[in-house]
Amino acid sequence: MTNVYSFDGILVFGLLFICTCAYLKKVPRMNAWLLSEKRGVWGVFYKAAVIGTRLHAAVALCCVSMAFYVLFIK
């Protein structure tokens, strides 16, 4: 189990958040509902989706390396 309050738990949460927001950007109904705001608290979802779509290769590499770390090293 990964503890949320540890550094690797925060990294896992951040990667999953970015990947989820990037996926939801591709769903038309969710894109209009969740990612329409670009400022404020709801703007965090939009910014995470932009990071996930623009840096998709780096995010995918980080997800694979974090999965390897959590499964085999930790």
mmCIF file of the N, C-alpha and C atoms, coordinates in Angstrom:
data_MODEL
# 
_entry.id   MODEL 
# 
loop_
_atom_site.group_PDB 
_atom_site.id 
_atom_site.type_symbol 
_atom_site.label_atom_id 
_atom_site.label_alt_id 
_atom_site.label_comp_id 
_atom_site.label_asym_id 
_atom_site.label_entity_id 
_atom_site.label_seq_id 
_atom_site.pdbx_PDB_ins_code 
_atom_site.Cartn_x 
_atom_site.Cartn_y 
_atom_site.Cartn_z 
_atom_site.occupancy 
_atom_site.B_iso_or_equiv 
_atom_site.pdbx_formal_charge 
_atom_site.auth_seq_id 
_atom_site.auth_comp_id 
_atom_site.auth_asym_id 
_atom_site.auth_atom_id 
_atom_site.pdbx_PDB_model_num 
ATOM 1   N N  . MET A 1 1  ? 0.834   -1.187 0.000   1.00 0.00 ? 1  MET A N  1 
ATOM 2   C CA . MET A 1 1  ? 0.000   0.000  0.000   1.00 0.00 ? 1  MET A CA 1 
ATOM 3   C C  . MET A 1 1  ? 0.876   1.247  0.000   1.00 0.00 ? 1  MET A C  1 
ATOM 4   N N  . THR A 1 2  ? 0.430   2.248  -0.712  1.00 0.00 ? 2  THR A N  1 
ATOM 5   C CA . THR A 1 2  ? 1.142   3.511  -0.776  1.00 0.00 ? 2  THR A CA 1 
ATOM 6   C C  . THR A 1 2  ? 0.438   4.520  0.127   1.00 0.00 ? 2  THR A C  1 
ATOM 7   N N  . ASN A 1 3  ? 1.169   5.063  1.043   1.00 0.00 ? 3  ASN A N  1 
ATOM 8   C CA . ASN A 1 3  ? 0.639   6.043  1.971   1.00 0.00 ? 3  ASN A CA 1 
ATOM 9   C C  . ASN A 1 3  ? 0.572   7.406  1.271   1.00 0.00 ? 3  ASN A C  1 
ATOM 10  N N  . VAL A 1 4  ? -0.541  8.086  1.413   1.00 0.00 ? 4  VAL A N  1 
ATOM 11  C CA . VAL A 1 4  ? -0.727  9.372  0.734   1.00 0.00 ? 4  VAL A CA 1 
ATOM 12  C C  . VAL A 1 4  ? 0.195   10.438 1.318   1.00 0.00 ? 4  VAL A C  1 
ATOM 13  N N  . TYR A 1 5  ? 0.572   10.294 2.574   1.00 0.00 ? 5  TYR A N  1 
ATOM 14  C CA . TYR A 1 5  ? 1.355   11.327 3.232   1.00 0.00 ? 5  TYR A CA 1 
ATOM 15  C C  . TYR A 1 5  ? 2.852   11.181 3.008   1.00 0.00 ? 5  TYR A C  1 
ATOM 16  N N  . SER A 1 6  ? 3.272   10.148 2.305   1.00 0.00 ? 6  SER A N  1 
ATOM 17  C CA . SER A 1 6  ? 4.681   10.010 1.979   1.00 0.00 ? 6  SER A CA 1 
ATOM 18  C C  . SER A 1 6  ? 4.947   10.680 0.630   1.00 0.00 ? 6  SER A C  1 
ATOM 19  N N  . PHE A 1 7  ? 6.218   10.875 0.313   1.00 0.00 ? 7  PHE A N  1 
ATOM 20  C CA . PHE A 1 7  ? 6.565   11.556 -0.932  1.00 0.00 ? 7  PHE A CA 1 
ATOM 21  C C  . PHE A 1 7  ? 6.163   10.737 -2.151  1.00 0.00 ? 7  PHE A C  1 
ATOM 22  N N  . ASP A 1 8  ? 6.372   9.421  -2.110  1.00 0.00 ? 8  ASP A N  1 
ATOM 23  C CA . ASP A 1 8  ? 5.991   8.610  -3.258  1.00 0.00 ? 8  ASP A CA 1 
ATOM 24  C C  . ASP A 1 8  ? 4.473   8.496  -3.386  1.00 0.00 ? 8  ASP A C  1 
ATOM 25  N N  . GLY A 1 9  ? 3.749   8.598  -2.266  1.00 0.00 ? 9  GLY A N  1 
ATOM 26  C CA . GLY A 1 9  ? 2.293   8.623  -2.328  1.00 0.00 ? 9  GLY A CA 1 
ATOM 27  C C  . GLY A 1 9  ? 1.771   9.877  -2.999  1.00 0.00 ? 9  GLY A C  1 
ATOM 28  N N  . ILE A 1 10 ? 2.423   10.995 -2.723  1.00 0.00 ? 10 ILE A N  1 
ATOM 29  C CA . ILE A 1 10 ? 2.036   12.255 -3.372  1.00 0.00 ? 10 ILE A CA 1 
ATOM 30  C C  . ILE A 1 10 ? 2.329   12.197 -4.867  1.00 0.00 ? 10 ILE A C  1 
ATOM 31  N N  . LEU A 1 11 ? 3.461   11.584 -5.234  1.00 0.00 ? 11 LEU A N  1 
ATOM 32  C CA . LEU A 1 11 ? 3.784   11.436 -6.659  1.00 0.00 ? 11 LEU A CA 1 
ATOM 33  C C  . LEU A 1 11 ? 2.776   10.544 -7.375  1.00 0.00 ? 11 LEU A C  1 
ATOM 34  N N  . VAL A 1 12 ? 2.383   9.446  -6.745  1.00 0.00 ? 12 VAL A N  1 
ATOM 35  C CA . VAL A 1 12 ? 1.386   8.551  -7.341  1.00 0.00 ? 12 VAL A CA 1 
ATOM 36  C C  . VAL A 1 12 ? 0.060   9.284  -7.505  1.00 0.00 ? 12 VAL A C  1 
ATOM 37  N N  . PHE A 1 13 ? -0.348  10.009 -6.479  1.00 0.00 ? 13 PHE A N  1 
ATOM 38  C CA . PHE A 1 13 ? -1.602  10.764 -6.562  1.00 0.00 ? 13 PHE A CA 1 
ATOM 39  C C  . PHE A 1 13 ? -1.546  11.802 -7.679  1.00 0.00 ? 13 PHE A C  1 
ATOM 40  N N  . GLY A 1 14 ? -0.434  12.518 -7.780  1.00 0.00 ? 14 GLY A N  1 
ATOM 41  C CA . GLY A 1 14 ? -0.304  13.530 -8.835  1.00 0.00 ? 14 GLY A CA 1 
ATOM 42  C C  . GLY A 1 14 ? -0.340  12.924 -10.225 1.00 0.00 ? 14 GLY A C  1 
ATOM 43  N N  . LEU A 1 15 ? 0.343   11.820 -10.419 1.00 0.00 ? 15 LEU A N  1 
ATOM 44  C CA . LEU A 1 15 ? 0.331   11.162 -11.734 1.00 0.00 ? 15 LEU A CA 1 
ATOM 45  C C  . LEU A 1 15 ? -1.053  10.641 -12.086 1.00 0.00 ? 15 LEU A C  1 
ATOM 46  N N  . LEU A 1 16 ? -1.726  10.022 -11.125 1.00 0.00 ? 16 LEU A N  1 
ATOM 47  C CA . LEU A 1 16 ? -3.085  9.542  -11.393 1.00 0.00 ? 16 LEU A CA 1 
ATOM 48  C C  . LEU A 1 16 ? -4.045  10.686 -11.669 1.00 0.00 ? 16 LEU A C  1 
ATOM 49  N N  . PHE A 1 17 ? -3.874  11.798 -10.972 1.00 0.00 ? 17 PHE A N  1 
ATOM 50  C CA . PHE A 1 17 ? -4.722  12.970 -11.192 1.00 0.00 ? 17 PHE A CA 1 
ATOM 51  C C  . PHE A 1 17 ? -4.513  13.531 -12.600 1.00 0.00 ? 17 PHE A C  1 
ATOM 52  N N  . ILE A 1 18 ? -3.259  13.635 -13.030 1.00 0.00 ? 18 ILE A N  1 
ATOM 53  C CA . ILE A 1 18 ? -2.958  14.154 -14.363 1.00 0.00 ? 18 ILE A CA 1 
ATOM 54  C C  . ILE A 1 18 ? -3.494  13.213 -15.437 1.00 0.00 ? 18 ILE A C  1 
ATOM 55  N N  . CYS A 1 19 ? -3.301  11.911 -15.255 1.00 0.00 ? 19 CYS A N  1 
ATOM 56  C CA . CYS A 1 19 ? -3.785  10.940 -16.240 1.00 0.00 ? 19 CYS A CA 1 
ATOM 57  C C  . CYS A 1 19 ? -5.311  10.929 -16.325 1.00 0.00 ? 19 CYS A C  1 
ATOM 58  N N  . THR A 1 20 ? -5.967  11.039 -15.176 1.00 0.00 ? 20 THR A N  1 
ATOM 59  C CA . THR A 1 20 ? -7.432  11.055 -15.163 1.00 0.00 ? 20 THR A CA 1 
ATOM 60  C C  . THR A 1 20 ? -7.979  12.302 -15.847 1.00 0.00 ? 20 THR A C  1 
ATOM 61  N N  . CYS A 1 21 ? -7.403  13.446 -15.572 1.00 0.00 ? 21 CYS A N  1 
ATOM 62  C CA . CYS A 1 21 ? -7.867  14.684 -16.194 1.00 0.00 ? 21 CYS A CA 1 
ATOM 63  C C  . CYS A 1 21 ? -7.607  14.683 -17.699 1.00 0.00 ? 21 CYS A C  1 
ATOM 64  N N  . ALA A 1 22 ? -6.483  14.123 -18.122 1.00 0.00 ? 22 ALA A N  1 
ATOM 65  C CA . ALA A 1 22 ? -6.201  14.037 -19.556 1.00 0.00 ? 22 ALA A CA 1 
ATOM 66  C C  . ALA A 1 22 ? -7.188  13.105 -20.245 1.00 0.00 ? 22 ALA A C  1 
ATOM 67  N N  . TYR A 1 23 ? -7.576  12.022 -19.577 1.00 0.00 ? 23 TYR A N  1 
ATOM 68  C CA . TYR A 1 23 ? -8.579  11.127 -20.151 1.00 0.00 ? 23 TYR A CA 1 
ATOM 69  C C  . TYR A 1 23 ? -9.939  11.805 -20.219 1.00 0.00 ? 23 TYR A C  1 
ATOM 70  N N  . LEU A 1 24 ? -10.315 12.509 -19.158 1.00 0.00 ? 24 LEU A N  1 
ATOM 71  C CA . LEU A 1 24 ? -11.620 13.170 -19.141 1.00 0.00 ? 24 LEU A CA 1 
ATOM 72  C C  . LEU A 1 24 ? -11.715 14.291 -20.168 1.00 0.00 ? 24 LEU A C  1 
ATOM 73  N N  . LYS A 1 25 ? -10.578 14.818 -20.601 1.00 0.00 ? 25 LYS A N  1 
ATOM 74  C CA . LYS A 1 25 ? -10.596 15.856 -21.632 1.00 0.00 ? 25 LYS A CA 1 
ATOM 75  C C  . LYS A 1 25 ? -11.061 15.294 -22.971 1.00 0.00 ? 25 LYS A C  1 
ATOM 76  N N  . LYS A 1 26 ? -10.873 13.996 -23.176 1.00 0.00 ? 26 LYS A N  1 
ATOM 77  C CA . LYS A 1 26 ? -11.296 13.360 -24.423 1.00 0.00 ? 26 LYS A CA 1 
ATOM 78  C C  . LYS A 1 26 ? -12.782 13.012 -24.441 1.00 0.00 ? 26 LYS A C  1 
ATOM 79  N N  . VAL A 1 27 ? -13.435 12.982 -23.283 1.00 0.00 ? 27 VAL A N  1 
ATOM 80  C CA . VAL A 1 27 ? -14.861 12.677 -23.190 1.00 0.00 ? 27 VAL A CA 1 
ATOM 81  C C  . VAL A 1 27 ? -15.626 13.989 -23.340 1.00 0.00 ? 27 VAL A C  1 
ATOM 82  N N  . PRO A 1 28 ? -16.454 14.123 -24.391 1.00 0.00 ? 28 PRO A N  1 
ATOM 83  C CA . PRO A 1 28 ? -17.079 15.430 -24.677 1.00 0.00 ? 28 PRO A CA 1 
ATOM 84  C C  . PRO A 1 28 ? -17.946 15.980 -23.533 1.00 0.00 ? 28 PRO A C  1 
ATOM 85  N N  . ARG A 1 29 ? -18.763 15.156 -22.924 1.00 0.00 ? 29 ARG A N  1 
ATOM 86  C CA . ARG A 1 29 ? -19.653 15.653 -21.876 1.00 0.00 ? 29 ARG A CA 1 
ATOM 87  C C  . ARG A 1 29 ? -18.864 16.075 -20.639 1.00 0.00 ? 29 ARG A C  1 
ATOM 88  N N  . MET A 1 30 ? -17.847 15.307 -20.294 1.00 0.00 ? 30 MET A N  1 
ATOM 89  C CA . MET A 1 30 ? -17.028 15.654 -19.131 1.00 0.00 ? 30 MET A CA 1 
ATOM 90  C C  . MET A 1 30 ? -16.150 16.873 -19.424 1.00 0.00 ? 30 MET A C  1 
ATOM 91  N N  . ASN A 1 31 ? -15.709 17.003 -20.654 1.00 0.00 ? 31 ASN A N  1 
ATOM 92  C CA . ASN A 1 31 ? -14.895 18.156 -21.033 1.00 0.00 ? 31 ASN A CA 1 
ATOM 93  C C  . ASN A 1 31 ? -15.685 19.449 -20.856 1.00 0.00 ? 31 ASN A C  1 
ATOM 94  N N  . ALA A 1 32 ? -16.933 19.434 -21.277 1.00 0.00 ? 32 ALA A N  1 
ATOM 95  C CA . ALA A 1 32 ? -17.756 20.641 -21.154 1.00 0.00 ? 32 ALA A CA 1 
ATOM 96  C C  . ALA A 1 32 ? -18.121 20.923 -19.701 1.00 0.00 ? 32 ALA A C  1 
ATOM 97  N N  . TRP A 1 33 ? -18.277 19.892 -18.897 1.00 0.00 ? 33 TRP A N  1 
ATOM 98  C CA . TRP A 1 33 ? -18.719 20.083 -17.523 1.00 0.00 ? 33 TRP A CA 1 
ATOM 99  C C  . TRP A 1 33 ? -17.569 20.376 -16.569 1.00 0.00 ? 33 TRP A C  1 
ATOM 100 N N  . LEU A 1 34 ? -16.507 19.589 -16.647 1.00 0.00 ? 34 LEU A N  1 
ATOM 101 C CA . LEU A 1 34 ? -15.449 19.669 -15.641 1.00 0.00 ? 34 LEU A CA 1 
ATOM 102 C C  . LEU A 1 34 ? -14.303 20.578 -16.058 1.00 0.00 ? 34 LEU A C  1 
ATOM 103 N N  . LEU A 1 35 ? -13.971 20.593 -17.328 1.00 0.00 ? 35 LEU A N  1 
ATOM 104 C CA . LEU A 1 35 ? -12.777 21.294 -17.780 1.00 0.00 ? 35 LEU A CA 1 
ATOM 105 C C  . LEU A 1 35 ? -13.073 22.616 -18.481 1.00 0.00 ? 35 LEU A C  1 
ATOM 106 N N  . SER A 1 36 ? -14.258 23.155 -18.287 1.00 0.00 ? 36 SER A N  1 
ATOM 107 C CA . SER A 1 36 ? -14.602 24.408 -18.955 1.00 0.00 ? 36 SER A CA 1 
ATOM 108 C C  . SER A 1 36 ? -13.985 25.627 -18.273 1.00 0.00 ? 36 SER A C  1 
ATOM 109 N N  . GLU A 1 37 ? -13.787 25.551 -16.964 1.00 0.00 ? 37 GLU A N  1 
ATOM 110 C CA . GLU A 1 37 ? -13.194 26.669 -16.225 1.00 0.00 ? 37 GLU A CA 1 
ATOM 111 C C  . GLU A 1 37 ? -11.671 26.617 -16.321 1.00 0.00 ? 37 GLU A C  1 
ATOM 112 N N  . LYS A 1 38 ? -11.073 27.776 -16.587 1.00 0.00 ? 38 LYS A N  1 
ATOM 113 C CA . LYS A 1 38 ? -9.623  27.833 -16.694 1.00 0.00 ? 38 LYS A CA 1 
ATOM 114 C C  . LYS A 1 38 ? -8.981  28.555 -15.508 1.00 0.00 ? 38 LYS A C  1 
ATOM 115 N N  . ARG A 1 39 ? -9.782  29.090 -14.604 1.00 0.00 ? 39 ARG A N  1 
ATOM 116 C CA . ARG A 1 39 ? -9.279  29.806 -13.433 1.00 0.00 ? 39 ARG A CA 1 
ATOM 117 C C  . ARG A 1 39 ? -9.946  29.272 -12.185 1.00 0.00 ? 39 ARG A C  1 
ATOM 118 N N  . GLY A 1 40 ? -9.338  29.583 -11.072 1.00 0.00 ? 40 GLY A N  1 
ATOM 119 C CA . GLY A 1 40 ? -9.919  29.202 -9.791  1.00 0.00 ? 40 GLY A CA 1 
ATOM 120 C C  . GLY A 1 40 ? -9.635  27.763 -9.422  1.00 0.00 ? 40 GLY A C  1 
ATOM 121 N N  . VAL A 1 41 ? -10.456 27.244 -8.520  1.00 0.00 ? 41 VAL A N  1 
ATOM 122 C CA . VAL A 1 41 ? -10.271 25.885 -8.030  1.00 0.00 ? 41 VAL A CA 1 
ATOM 123 C C  . VAL A 1 41 ? -10.509 24.866 -9.136  1.00 0.00 ? 41 VAL A C  1 
ATOM 124 N N  . TRP A 1 42 ? -11.526 25.069 -9.951  1.00 0.00 ? 42 TRP A N  1 
ATOM 125 C CA . TRP A 1 42 ? -11.819 24.137 -11.039 1.00 0.00 ? 42 TRP A CA 1 
ATOM 126 C C  . TRP A 1 42 ? -10.787 24.218 -12.154 1.00 0.00 ? 42 TRP A C  1 
ATOM 127 N N  . GLY A 1 43 ? -10.002 25.270 -12.183 1.00 0.00 ? 43 GLY A N  1 
ATOM 128 C CA . GLY A 1 43 ? -8.951  25.406 -13.177 1.00 0.00 ? 43 GLY A CA 1 
ATOM 129 C C  . GLY A 1 43 ? -7.812  24.426 -12.982 1.00 0.00 ? 43 GLY A C  1 
ATOM 130 N N  . VAL A 1 44 ? -7.698  23.858 -11.790 1.00 0.00 ? 44 VAL A N  1 
ATOM 131 C CA . VAL A 1 44 ? -6.672  22.847 -11.535 1.00 0.00 ? 44 VAL A CA 1 
ATOM 132 C C  . VAL A 1 44 ? -6.908  21.631 -12.420 1.00 0.00 ? 44 VAL A C  1 
ATOM 133 N N  . PHE A 1 45 ? -8.173  21.248 -12.611 1.00 0.00 ? 45 PHE A N  1 
ATOM 134 C CA . PHE A 1 45 ? -8.496  20.120 -13.482 1.00 0.00 ? 45 PHE A CA 1 
ATOM 135 C C  . PHE A 1 45 ? -8.088  20.418 -14.922 1.00 0.00 ? 45 PHE A C  1 
ATOM 136 N N  . TYR A 1 46 ? -8.369  21.628 -15.377 1.00 0.00 ? 46 TYR A N  1 
ATOM 137 C CA . TYR A 1 46 ? -7.998  22.016 -16.738 1.00 0.00 ? 46 TYR A CA 1 
ATOM 138 C C  . TYR A 1 46 ? -6.482  22.012 -16.916 1.00 0.00 ? 46 TYR A C  1 
ATOM 139 N N  . LYS A 1 47 ? -5.769  22.555 -15.954 1.00 0.00 ? 47 LYS A N  1 
ATOM 140 C CA . LYS A 1 47 ? -4.309  22.618 -16.061 1.00 0.00 ? 47 LYS A CA 1 
ATOM 141 C C  . LYS A 1 47 ? -3.683  21.234 -16.015 1.00 0.00 ? 47 LYS A C  1 
ATOM 142 N N  . ALA A 1 48 ? -4.230  20.345 -15.208 1.00 0.00 ? 48 ALA A N  1 
ATOM 143 C CA . ALA A 1 48 ? -3.726  18.967 -15.179 1.00 0.00 ? 48 ALA A CA 1 
ATOM 144 C C  . ALA A 1 48 ? -4.005  18.263 -16.502 1.00 0.00 ? 48 ALA A C  1 
ATOM 145 N N  . ALA A 1 49 ? -5.149  18.541 -17.118 1.00 0.00 ? 49 ALA A N  1 
ATOM 146 C CA . ALA A 1 49 ? -5.462  17.941 -18.412 1.00 0.00 ? 49 ALA A CA 1 
ATOM 147 C C  . ALA A 1 49 ? -4.525  18.452 -19.496 1.00 0.00 ? 49 ALA A C  1 
ATOM 148 N N  . VAL A 1 50 ? -4.190  19.725 -19.448 1.00 0.00 ? 50 VAL A N  1 
ATOM 149 C CA . VAL A 1 50 ? -3.251  20.285 -20.419 1.00 0.00 ? 50 VAL A CA 1 
ATOM 150 C C  . VAL A 1 50 ? -1.865  19.672 -20.242 1.00 0.00 ? 50 VAL A C  1 
ATOM 151 N N  . ILE A 1 51 ? -1.422  19.510 -19.012 1.00 0.00 ? 51 ILE A N  1 
ATOM 152 C CA . ILE A 1 51 ? -0.128  18.872 -18.757 1.00 0.00 ? 51 ILE A CA 1 
ATOM 153 C C  . ILE A 1 51 ? -0.138  17.444 -19.279 1.00 0.00 ? 51 ILE A C  1 
ATOM 154 N N  . GLY A 1 52 ? -1.224  16.722 -19.040 1.00 0.00 ? 52 GLY A N  1 
ATOM 155 C CA . GLY A 1 52 ? -1.318  15.340 -19.478 1.00 0.00 ? 52 GLY A CA 1 
ATOM 156 C C  . GLY A 1 52 ? -1.348  15.174 -20.982 1.00 0.00 ? 52 GLY A C  1 
ATOM 157 N N  . THR A 1 53 ? -1.959  16.122 -21.698 1.00 0.00 ? 53 THR A N  1 
ATOM 158 C CA . THR A 1 53 ? -2.028  15.988 -23.150 1.00 0.00 ? 53 THR A CA 1 
ATOM 159 C C  . THR A 1 53 ? -0.767  16.501 -23.831 1.00 0.00 ? 53 THR A C  1 
ATOM 160 N N  . ARG A 1 54 ? -0.169  17.543 -23.314 1.00 0.00 ? 54 ARG A N  1 
ATOM 161 C CA . ARG A 1 54 ? 1.033   18.084 -23.958 1.00 0.00 ? 54 ARG A CA 1 
ATOM 162 C C  . ARG A 1 54 ? 2.286   17.274 -23.647 1.00 0.00 ? 54 ARG A C  1 
ATOM 163 N N  . LEU A 1 55 ? 2.377   16.745 -22.449 1.00 0.00 ? 55 LEU A N  1 
ATOM 164 C CA . LEU A 1 55 ? 3.550   15.970 -22.038 1.00 0.00 ? 55 LEU A CA 1 
ATOM 165 C C  . LEU A 1 55 ? 3.194   14.495 -21.896 1.00 0.00 ? 55 LEU A C  1 
ATOM 166 N N  . HIS A 1 56 ? 2.406   13.960 -22.829 1.00 0.00 ? 56 HIS A N  1 
ATOM 167 C CA . HIS A 1 56 ? 1.903   12.602 -22.678 1.00 0.00 ? 56 HIS A CA 1 
ATOM 168 C C  . HIS A 1 56 ? 3.025   11.561 -22.650 1.00 0.00 ? 56 HIS A C  1 
ATOM 169 N N  . ALA A 1 57 ? 4.099   11.756 -23.382 1.00 0.00 ? 57 ALA A N  1 
ATOM 170 C CA . ALA A 1 57 ? 5.194   10.781 -23.377 1.00 0.00 ? 57 ALA A CA 1 
ATOM 171 C C  . ALA A 1 57 ? 5.917   10.789 -22.031 1.00 0.00 ? 57 ALA A C  1 
ATOM 172 N N  . ALA A 1 58 ? 6.170   11.958 -21.493 1.00 0.00 ? 58 ALA A N  1 
ATOM 173 C CA . ALA A 1 58 ? 6.851   12.054 -20.201 1.00 0.00 ? 58 ALA A CA 1 
ATOM 174 C C  . ALA A 1 58 ? 5.968   11.539 -19.068 1.00 0.00 ? 58 ALA A C  1 
ATOM 175 N N  . VAL A 1 59 ? 4.682   11.824 -19.128 1.00 0.00 ? 59 VAL A N  1 
ATOM 176 C CA . VAL A 1 59 ? 3.761   11.352 -18.099 1.00 0.00 ? 59 VAL A CA 1 
ATOM 177 C C  . VAL A 1 59 ? 3.652   9.832  -18.153 1.00 0.00 ? 59 VAL A C  1 
ATOM 178 N N  . ALA A 1 60 ? 3.587   9.264  -19.346 1.00 0.00 ? 60 ALA A N  1 
ATOM 179 C CA . ALA A 1 60 ? 3.519   7.812  -19.482 1.00 0.00 ? 60 ALA A CA 1 
ATOM 180 C C  . ALA A 1 60 ? 4.789   7.150  -18.948 1.00 0.00 ? 60 ALA A C  1 
ATOM 181 N N  . LEU A 1 61 ? 5.935   7.730  -19.232 1.00 0.00 ? 61 LEU A N  1 
ATOM 182 C CA . LEU A 1 61 ? 7.193   7.186  -18.730 1.00 0.00 ? 61 LEU A CA 1 
ATOM 183 C C  . LEU A 1 61 ? 7.250   7.268  -17.198 1.00 0.00 ? 61 LEU A C  1 
ATOM 184 N N  . CYS A 1 62 ? 6.786   8.362  -16.643 1.00 0.00 ? 62 CYS A N  1 
ATOM 185 C CA . CYS A 1 62 ? 6.741   8.497  -15.184 1.00 0.00 ? 62 CYS A CA 1 
ATOM 186 C C  . CYS A 1 62 ? 5.772   7.490  -14.560 1.00 0.00 ? 62 CYS A C  1 
ATOM 187 N N  . CYS A 1 63 ? 4.640   7.234  -15.217 1.00 0.00 ? 63 CYS A N  1 
ATOM 188 C CA . CYS A 1 63 ? 3.686   6.256  -14.692 1.00 0.00 ? 63 CYS A CA 1 
ATOM 189 C C  . CYS A 1 63 ? 4.283   4.854  -14.687 1.00 0.00 ? 63 CYS A C  1 
ATOM 190 N N  . VAL A 1 64 ? 4.971   4.490  -15.759 1.00 0.00 ? 64 VAL A N  1 
ATOM 191 C CA . VAL A 1 64 ? 5.587   3.161  -15.834 1.00 0.00 ? 64 VAL A CA 1 
ATOM 192 C C  . VAL A 1 64 ? 6.690   3.029  -14.790 1.00 0.00 ? 64 VAL A C  1 
ATOM 193 N N  . SER A 1 65 ? 7.523   4.039  -14.661 1.00 0.00 ? 65 SER A N  1 
ATOM 194 C CA . SER A 1 65 ? 8.600   3.962  -13.668 1.00 0.00 ? 65 SER A CA 1 
ATOM 195 C C  . SER A 1 65 ? 8.055   3.953  -12.242 1.00 0.00 ? 65 SER A C  1 
ATOM 196 N N  . MET A 1 66 ? 6.995   4.701  -11.970 1.00 0.00 ? 66 MET A N  1 
ATOM 197 C CA . MET A 1 66 ? 6.397   4.699  -10.643 1.00 0.00 ? 66 MET A CA 1 
ATOM 198 C C  . MET A 1 66 ? 5.726   3.358  -10.351 1.00 0.00 ? 66 MET A C  1 
ATOM 199 N N  . ALA A 1 67 ? 5.106   2.753  -11.346 1.00 0.00 ? 67 ALA A N  1 
ATOM 200 C CA . ALA A 1 67 ? 4.503   1.434  -11.155 1.00 0.00 ? 67 ALA A CA 1 
ATOM 201 C C  . ALA A 1 67 ? 5.583   0.402  -10.837 1.00 0.00 ? 67 ALA A C  1 
ATOM 202 N N  . PHE A 1 68 ? 6.709   0.453  -11.548 1.00 0.00 ? 68 PHE A N  1 
ATOM 203 C CA . PHE A 1 68 ? 7.819   -0.453 -11.274 1.00 0.00 ? 68 PHE A CA 1 
ATOM 204 C C  . PHE A 1 68 ? 8.344   -0.242 -9.851  1.00 0.00 ? 68 PHE A C  1 
ATOM 205 N N  . TYR A 1 69 ? 8.460   1.003  -9.439  1.00 0.00 ? 69 TYR A N  1 
ATOM 206 C CA . TYR A 1 69 ? 8.951   1.318  -8.096  1.00 0.00 ? 69 TYR A CA 1 
ATOM 207 C C  . TYR A 1 69 ? 7.988   0.780  -7.020  1.00 0.00 ? 69 TYR A C  1 
ATOM 208 N N  . VAL A 1 70 ? 6.707   1.031  -7.203  1.00 0.00 ? 70 VAL A N  1 
ATOM 209 C CA . VAL A 1 70 ? 5.730   0.632  -6.181  1.00 0.00 ? 70 VAL A CA 1 
ATOM 210 C C  . VAL A 1 70 ? 5.607   -0.893 -6.119  1.00 0.00 ? 70 VAL A C  1 
ATOM 211 N N  . LEU A 1 71 ? 5.656   -1.563 -7.268  1.00 0.00 ? 71 LEU A N  1 
ATOM 212 C CA . LEU A 1 71 ? 5.461   -3.003 -7.279  1.00 0.00 ? 71 LEU A CA 1 
ATOM 213 C C  . LEU A 1 71 ? 6.688   -3.790 -6.853  1.00 0.00 ? 71 LEU A C  1 
ATOM 214 N N  . PHE A 1 72 ? 7.866   -3.372 -7.272  1.00 0.00 ? 72 PHE A N  1 
ATOM 215 C CA . PHE A 1 72 ? 9.036   -4.209 -7.082  1.00 0.00 ? 72 PHE A CA 1 
ATOM 216 C C  . PHE A 1 72 ? 10.048  -3.674 -6.076  1.00 0.00 ? 72 PHE A C  1 
ATOM 217 N N  . ILE A 1 73 ? 10.182  -2.392 -5.926  1.00 0.00 ? 73 ILE A N  1 
ATOM 218 C CA . ILE A 1 73 ? 11.217  -1.840 -5.065  1.00 0.00 ? 73 ILE A CA 1 
ATOM 219 C C  . ILE A 1 73 ? 10.705  -1.562 -3.660  1.00 0.00 ? 73 ILE A C  1 
ATOM 220 N N  . LYS A 1 74 ? 9.524   -0.981 -3.577  1.00 0.00 ? 74 LYS A N  1 
ATOM 221 C CA . LYS A 1 74 ? 8.997   -0.595 -2.263  1.00 0.00 ? 74 LYS A CA 1 
ATOM 222 C C  . LYS A 1 74 ? 8.464   -1.780 -1.509  1.00 0.00 ? 74 LYS A C  1 
# 
